Structure formats: structure tokens, C-alpha cells
């Protein structure tokens, strides 16, 4: 019995940390800024990651594609993030 608990404990600690961290998130959507145009491989990967983030945190995740606007304009959304 002790061996089973020892083997399971490394898996229990990360799960407990994730569930505790999810309680401290704000009650508004999480914005995931993607510095590439919509429809490409980066957009698809961001949507898969965003879906998983939403499942883990219990908060909606909004994907914001900012491709093709030049380097300076993409940073404006990150600088004003709350």
C-alpha cells in the first residue's frame, strides 16, 4: 500500500497546484494574443492551447490574432493588458 502512495504522489502535487491556481484567476476572459494572421498553423496551435487553458482554468479564452500589422502595433495589446 505504501508503494502505491509513493508512486502516485508525484502526480498528485501538480494536479493540486493547478486546481489551487485556478481559483485565483480574474472573472473575465483570458486574452491569448497570437502575433500571426488567423488561419495559419500558429492560429490552430493557439486555439488548441486556448481550449485546454479554458478547461483547466474554468475561464473563457479569447484568441486575438494580430498578424500583418507591423512589429510595433502588436505590442500595444500586450502593454495595455490587465
Secondary structure, 3 states (H helix, E strand, C coil): CHHHHHHHHHHHHHHHHHHHHHCCCCCCCEEEEECCCCCCHHHHHHHHHHHHHHHHHCCCEEEEECCCCCHHHHHHHHHCCC
